[in-house]
């Protein structure tokens, strides 16, 4: 009897010693290896290396970041998509830097805020109207007119109208909007309180 009790006590001790490690392993199951990060990077294009898929930037703080872009990366300009090779030196761009499963940084969408050339004509022009970003709470959605009101972060009401050049995915996104949704959008002001929506940004807040 004593030998059985001794064996039972030893088994309980082993279980107690191993339990924290087991619980830690169980807690890790199902977690992503690396959480996706979405950090905004802005700057002026200095050089494009298409062979290495790298964009060399000069940021507003004087830094010289080098951003790798994916094979399927697109340039978004005024609601339309172009290949990355259409970027020009001097273009002002913004992008969200993500991380893949290996932890490497990259971007798959570059948003042109100011351009030095017109992609439709290819000749030098004056800088296009600056693309701006708005965020806030949706109010009074009108799907028939492809519009809604936005209460922005300054508590100002802005009338937002979807651009005719918007992508189908953005049109579908607007149809699914509900009062109270919080969104982040990109476009340009057509007046003091009227905003042309070129695209919805991926990160809601």
Secondary structure in CASP SS format (residue, H / E / C, confidence):
PFRMAT SS
TARGET T0000
AUTHOR 0000-0000-0000
METHOD secondary structure of the structure
MODEL  1
X C 1.00
X H 1.00
X H 1.00
X H 1.00
X H 1.00
X H 1.00
X H 1.00
X H 1.00
X H 1.00
X H 1.00
X H 1.00
X H 1.00
X H 1.00
X H 1.00
X H 1.00
X H 1.00
X H 1.00
X H 1.00
X H 1.00
X H 1.00
X H 1.00
X H 1.00
X H 1.00
X H 1.00
X H 1.00
X H 1.00
X H 1.00
X H 1.00
X C 1.00
X C 1.00
X C 1.00
X C 1.00
X C 1.00
X C 1.00
X C 1.00
X C 1.00
X C 1.00
X C 1.00
X E 1.00
X E 1.00
X E 1.00
X E 1.00
X E 1.00
X E 1.00
X E 1.00
X E 1.00
X E 1.00
X E 1.00
X E 1.00
X C 1.00
X C 1.00
X C 1.00
X C 1.00
X E 1.00
X E 1.00
X E 1.00
X E 1.00
X E 1.00
X C 1.00
X C 1.00
X C 1.00
X C 1.00
X C 1.00
X C 1.00
X C 1.00
X E 1.00
X E 1.00
X E 1.00
X E 1.00
X E 1.00
X E 1.00
X E 1.00
X E 1.00
X E 1.00
X E 1.00
X E 1.00
X E 1.00
X C 1.00
X C 1.00
X E 1.00
X E 1.00
X E 1.00
X E 1.00
X H 1.00
X H 1.00
X H 1.00
X C 1.00
X C 1.00
X C 1.00
X C 1.00
X C 1.00
X E 1.00
X E 1.00
X E 1.00
X E 1.00
X E 1.00
X E 1.00
X E 1.00
X E 1.00
X C 1.00
X C 1.00
X C 1.00
X C 1.00
X C 1.00
X E 1.00
X E 1.00
X E 1.00
X E 1.00
X E 1.00
X E 1.00
X E 1.00
X E 1.00
X E 1.00
X E 1.00
X C 1.00
X C 1.00
X E 1.00
X C 1.00
X C 1.00
X C 1.00
X C 1.00
X C 1.00
X C 1.00
X E 1.00
X C 1.00
X C 1.00
X C 1.00
X C 1.00
X C 1.00
X C 1.00
X C 1.00
X E 1.00
X E 1.00
X E 1.00
X E 1.00
X E 1.00
X E 1.00
X E 1.00
X E 1.00
X E 1.00
X E 1.00
X E 1.00
X H 1.00
X H 1.00
X H 1.00
X C 1.00
X E 1.00
X E 1.00
X E 1.00
X E 1.00
X E 1.00
X E 1.00
X C 1.00
X C 1.00
X C 1.00
X C 1.00
X E 1.00
X E 1.00
X E 1.00
X E 1.00
X E 1.00
X E 1.00
X C 1.00
X C 1.00
X C 1.00
X C 1.00
X C 1.00
X H 1.00
X H 1.00
X H 1.00
X H 1.00
X H 1.00
X H 1.00
X H 1.00
X H 1.00
X C 1.00
X C 1.00
X C 1.00
X C 1.00
X C 1.00
X C 1.00
X E 1.00
X E 1.00
X E 1.00
X E 1.00
X E 1.00
X E 1.00
X E 1.00
X E 1.00
X C 1.00
X C 1.00
X C 1.00
X C 1.00
X E 1.00
X E 1.00
X E 1.00
X E 1.00
X E 1.00
X E 1.00
X E 1.00
X C 1.00
X C 1.00
X C 1.00
X C 1.00
X C 1.00
END
